[in-house]
Amino acid sequence: MQIDRVWMLVGTGLLQLVMGILGAMNTSVIGADSTAVLVMNQMHGMAHAGAAVISLLIGFALVGRVKANITLAYGALFLLAFVVNLASPDLFGMMRDAPANAGIHVMHLFFAVGTLAAGFLARVEVAPAREPAYE
């Protein structure tokens, strides 16, 4: 089973696409209102929709060790987003109207840990067979 493909298509791809669309629509669950579960303005929603497209491309277009390595890099990018959002919830003034709340931090961490785990598991899955050192 290709855990990285499943994760990139469903775990990050489809889930982020839904989040991006709902964020752009400004719903009560995902929106710019400070009472929303995930505080996200339209720009943040579009960023997640764009990330979803990248996730789907990785899941569909890449194979083997290359896909595993790109999945790891993508997970590192989400980890960076988590750290930056912790350091500056309004993203250094760019998202003043919808600063990140605890839900956004949890979401970025969820995507980071899940994507890194999928990448590491995929690297183990596609590791080349090794011959015994002795017989």
C-alpha positions in Angstrom: 0.0 0.0 0.0 1.3 3.4 -0.9 0.7 5.3 2.3 2.2 8.5 0.9 -0.2 8.4 -2.1 -3.3 7.9 0.1 -2.2 10.6 2.5 -1.4 13.1 -0.2 -4.7 12.5 -2.0 -7.1 12.2 0.9 -5.3 13.4 4.1 -4.0 16.7 2.6 -5.4 17.0 -0.9 -9.1 16.6 -0.4 -9.2 17.8 3.1 -7.3 21.0 2.3 -9.4 21.6 -0.8 -12.6 21.5 1.3 -11.0 23.7 3.9 -9.8 26.2 1.3 -13.3 26.4 -0.3 -15.0 26.8 3.1 -12.4 29.4 4.1 -13.0 31.4 0.9 -16.8 31.2 1.6 -16.4 32.5 5.1 -18.6 30.0 6.9 -19.2 29.9 10.7 -16.9 26.8 11.0 -14.1 28.1 8.9 -14.0 31.8 8.3 -12.7 35.3 9.3 -15.0 35.6 12.3 -13.1 35.3 15.5 -15.7 32.8 16.8 -15.0 30.3 14.0 -13.3 27.0 14.8 -10.6 27.7 12.2 -10.1 31.4 11.8 -9.1 31.8 8.1 -9.6 34.7 5.7 -10.0 34.4 2.0 -6.3 34.6 1.3 -5.5 31.8 3.8 -8.3 29.8 2.3 -6.9 30.2 -1.2 -3.4 29.2 0.1 -4.9 26.0 1.4 -6.7 25.4 -1.9 -3.5 25.9 -3.8 -1.7 23.6 -1.3 -4.4 21.0 -2.0 -3.7 21.2 -5.8 0.0 20.6 -5.0 -0.9 17.7 -2.8 -3.0 16.1 -5.4 -0.3 16.5 -8.0 2.2 14.9 -5.7 -0.2 12.0 -5.1 -1.1 11.4 -8.7 2.1 12.3 -10.6 5.0 11.1 -8.6 6.2 7.6 -7.8 8.6 5.7 -5.6 11.4 7.3 -3.7 10.9 10.7 -5.4 7.3 10.8 -4.1 8.5 9.8 -0.6 11.1 12.5 -0.6 8.8 15.2 -1.9 6.2 14.2 0.7 8.8 14.7 3.4 9.7 18.1 2.0 6.0 19.0 1.9 5.6 17.9 5.5 8.6 20.1 6.5 6.8 23.0 4.8 3.8 22.5 7.0 6.0 22.3 10.0 7.5 25.6 9.0 4.0 27.0 8.6 3.2 25.8 12.1 6.3 27.5 13.6 5.8 30.7 11.7 2.1 30.9 12.8 3.1 30.3 16.4 5.6 33.1 16.2 3.3 35.5 14.5 -0.4 34.6 14.5 -1.2 37.5 12.1 1.7 36.5 9.8 3.6 39.7 10.4 0.6 41.8 9.6 -0.5 40.2 6.4 -3.5 38.5 8.1 -4.6 41.2 10.5 -8.2 40.6 9.8 -8.0 36.8 10.8 -5.0 36.0 13.0 -4.4 32.3 13.6 -6.2 30.7 16.5 -5.5 27.4 18.3 -7.5 25.5 15.7 -5.2 26.8 12.9 -2.1 25.8 14.9 -3.5 22.3 15.5 -4.4 22.0 11.8 -0.9 22.9 10.7 0.6 20.6 13.2 -1.8 17.8 12.1 -0.8 18.2 8.4 2.9 18.5 9.3 3.0 15.3 11.5 0.8 13.3 9.1 2.7 14.3 6.0 6.1 13.7 7.6 5.0 10.3 8.9 3.6 9.3 5.5 6.9 10.4 3.9 9.0 8.4 6.3 6.8 5.3 6.0 7.0 5.6 2.2 10.8 5.7 2.3 10.8 2.5 4.3 8.3 1.0 1.9 10.4 1.8 -1.2 13.8 1.1 0.4 16.0 -1.0 -1.9 16.4 -4.7 -0.9 19.7 -5.3 0.8 21.7 -8.4 0.4 23.0 -10.0 3.6 26.5 -8.9 4.6 27.5 -12.5 5.2 26.3 -15.9 4.3 
